[in-house]
Amino acid sequence: MISPFVKNLFDLYYSNDRELLATVLTHSECVAGKALDIARAKNLDVDLDFVRDAAMLHDIGVVRCDAPSILCRGELPYICHGVEGRKMLDKAGLPRHALVCERHTGSGLTVDDIRRQALPLPLRDLCPVSLEEKLICYADKFFSKSGNLTQEKDLGKVIRQMEAFGTDSLQRFMALHALFS
């Protein structure tokens, strides 16, 4: 499922951390599979090759973050992985893929969310905009990077996890659910 240019990017950034690479690839393959299944089932007008590749790359920035429980040994807070992924993919000349990275965290993050939670993120809207961004953001919520990586979470668990981040986050997720269910 991994295209050559996606493989090359992972080889570039993950050459020293094969264990984390295996985790990220497994997670991303699950997210890509779910996103593609939804796109086909709903007959969405999306570029399936882009969805596949962007879903594979959506978490590339975790390599720069500190989250030992999921094997991330970088220096940045985990919440920064989307913004870092955007930087990495912008540098690679992939601006559309880069936006998927930046906009997939949670159900998206608003400037108000960033201010209210004092998150170490740029003060700009980080919510998915395009149909592809929304699709990948939605599919991502159903798979973890810890425990059984291939076990899809049930909707109830995803809703409970979104509730933990507040009603705004849950409402954004429910809008995505309405779009893709």
N, C-alpha and C positions, 0 to 999 in steps of 0.2 A: 504493500500500500504506500510505501514511502518513495517519493519521487527523488531523482538524482540531486536536484538542487537543494531539497530539504535535507537529504543525507549529508551533503557537503557542508551545510550550515551547522548541523549537529556535530559533525566531525571537527569543524573549526572551533566551536565553543566548548565542546564536551570531551576533548581528546584526553584530558587528565582525570575524568570522572565517569568511568564506564558504568558504575553502579547507579548513579543518579541518571545517567542517560537511559538505562534500561527502564527505570521507573517512569521517566518523562515520556519515553516512546510508548510504553504500554498504556499509560493514561491517555496520551494523545490519540493513539489508535482507537481506543474505545470512544472518545469524544467524536473523532472523525466518523466512525461507523454510525453512531447515533445520529449525528447531524445529516449524514448522507441518507440514512434510512428515512428520516423525517422529510427531507427535501423530496425524495422520490415518492413517498406515500402521499404527501400533500401536493405533489406536482408543482413545487415552487419554481418560480422563474429565477433560478440562481445558476451560477457557473459552478458545476459540480467539481471540476478540477481545482478551482480556487478554494472552494469549501474544504476539500480534502487537505490541500496543502496548508491553508491557513489554520485549520484545526490541528494539524500536526505541529505547527509552529507556535500556537497560542501561548504556551508556557515556556518558551525557550529562555526567557529571562530568569527563571528560577535558579539557574547556575550561579548567578551573582548575589543570591539572597541567603540569609541565615535562617534555616529551619531544619535543625538536625533530625527531627522526628521523620522527615521525608527526605533525608540524606543531602539536604542543601547546606553547603559549607561556605557560602559567600559571606559578604560583610553587610549587605543591606537588609533592612527589614523585609519580610516576605511580601508585605502589601505593595512593595515597589516592583514586583516581578513583571507586571504588565507594562509599566512605563519603561523599565529596562529592556524588555523584549522589543518594545517599539524602537528604542534607540538602536538596538542590534540590527533589526530588520530595515530600518531607514538607512543605516550604513550600508546594508547589502543591496540597496536599491529596490526594496519591496514595500512601498508606502501603504498599499492596501492591506497587506498582511500585517504590517506594523500597527495599523489601527485596530485590528482584531486583538492583538496582544494588549494594547492599552485599554481597550474598552470591555474586556470580558470579565473583569474582577467582580465577584458577587453578581449582582444583577445590574451592574454599572454603578458608578459613583458620581454624584453631583458635586458641584462646588460647595453647596451647603453641607453635604456629608463630609467632605474633606475638612472644611473649617470646624464643624461641630465635633468631629472626632480627633481633630488636630493630627491628621494623617500626614506623613512626610511625602506628600505628592504635590505635583504642580496644581495651582488653583485654576483648573479648567474642567469642563464637563468631560467625564470619562465613561459615558454611557454609550452602549451600542446604538449605531444609527442605521447602517445599511441592513438589509434583510440577512445577508451573510453573517454580519457581526452579531446580530440578534440570535440567529440560529446556533452559532458556535457558543455564544455565551450561555444559551439555554441548555444545550447538550452537555456542556462542561459541568453543570451543577449535579449531574447524575453519576459522576465518577470521582473517586478520591485518589490521592497520590499516596495513601497509606492503607495498610490492611490488605484486603483482597481487591487489587487494582481493577480487576475485570468484572467485579460484582456491581451491577447497576443498582443504585439506590432507588427505593420506591418513592413515589411522589410525596407521600406523607412526611418522610424523613427530610426530603429537600425543602419542603415548606417549613418544617420546624427549624431547619438550619437558617433559612432566609429570615424567619421571624426573629431569630436571635440578633439580627443586625438592624431591626426596627421595622416599623410599618411601611415606611417608604420603600425600603429594599424589597420587602415582601410584595408590595403592590406592583413594583416593576417586574418582579419574577412572575407574578400571576398574569400580568399583561403578556409576557413572553409565552407563558403556558397557554393562554387563550389563543394566541397566534399559531402555535405549533401542535396543539393537541387535537 
